[in-house]
């Protein structure tokens, strides 16, 4: 695989960087939610093969996500709750709330992709 092909694959809404999956999984584990298991399974799987001479660090891994929409919607629901919990007392956005909001955005992009609403 060449670099351009790899870049195109990694930019798809159903391909997630390791850090994003780990952050989502961590929140689900903290809340003792069974959806964490699905993300753990993805992270155990092999990441997408990188082109020759590409950064071989683990944090540069990307994974193909194949969750059904219902499971992805559960994940979004839990992350939205975490975002709400992280908002400041007077409704101000905190760095942690912004972090959860960015996770929600990526998962919503995935759901839209699965529903045929996005490329």
N, C-alpha and C positions, 0 to 999 in steps of 0.2 A: 504494500500500500504506500502511495506517495503522500507527501505532506498535505497537499491540497485536498485529496480525498479524505484524509483523516480529519482535517479541519471541518469539512462539510458534514461528516458524520457527527462530530462532537458538537456542532451547532444545532442539531435537531432537538426538538422539545422532549423527545423520549430518551435522551442521553444526558446523564447527570454526572457532574464531577464528584469525586470521592468525598470531598469536604461537605458538599451540600447534602449528600445522603447520610453522612455521619452526623451532621448537625440535626437533621430531621429525626434520625434514629435515636439520638441521645435524648431529645425531648420526649419522644414516645416512651422510651425506657423509664425516664424520670416519672412519667405519669402512669407507669405500669400498664401500658396499652399493648394489646396483642399485635397491633399493626407494626410494632417495632420488629417483630419476627420477619415480616416480609422484606423489610429493608436490610436486615442482617443477612438474609439469603442472597440478596443482590450483591452485597459487599463481599460475601464469601466467594461468589462466582468470579471468574477471571475478567479483568477489565478489557476494554477494547484494545486490540493490538496496536502498538505505536509504530510509526514509521522508523526506519533505520536512522540512527543518530539523533533520535528525539530524546528529550529529557526523560530519564528512566526513574525519576523519583516517584514514590508511591502517591504523594499528594497531587501529582499530575495525572492520575488515573481517571478515566471516564468509563461509565457503565451504561449498558443498554437496559432501560427499565421497561418491564412488561407487566405492570400491575393493571388489573381491571379498574375501570373508572370508579366503581363503588369503593374499592380500597383506597384509591387516591383521594377520593372525596372525604373519607374518614380521616386521612392524614391531614388534609386541609382543615377540617373541622377542629382537630386537636391543636394545630399550629395557630389557628385564629384565636382559640382560647388562650394559648400561651402569649400571643401578641397582646390580647386584652389585659391579661394579668400583668404584663410588663409596662403598660402605660402608666405614666406618673399620676399622682393623686389628683392633680388638677386637670387631667386629660392631656397633658403634654406628652409628646413622643419622646421616648428614651432610646438610647442606642440599642438596647435589647429588643424593644418593640420594633424598631426598624429592621433589626436582624430577622425577627420572625416574619415581618411583612415581606421581606425579600424572599424568604423560603416559601411563603404562601403564593407569591407571584409566580415562582418557578413551577410549583405544583399545579397552579391554575393553568399555566401555559401547557403543561403536560395533559391535563384533562381536556382542554380545548383541542389539542392535537388528536387525542383519542376519539373525541366526538366529531372530528372532521371540521372543526371550526378554525383551525390554524394549520399552517404547513409544517 
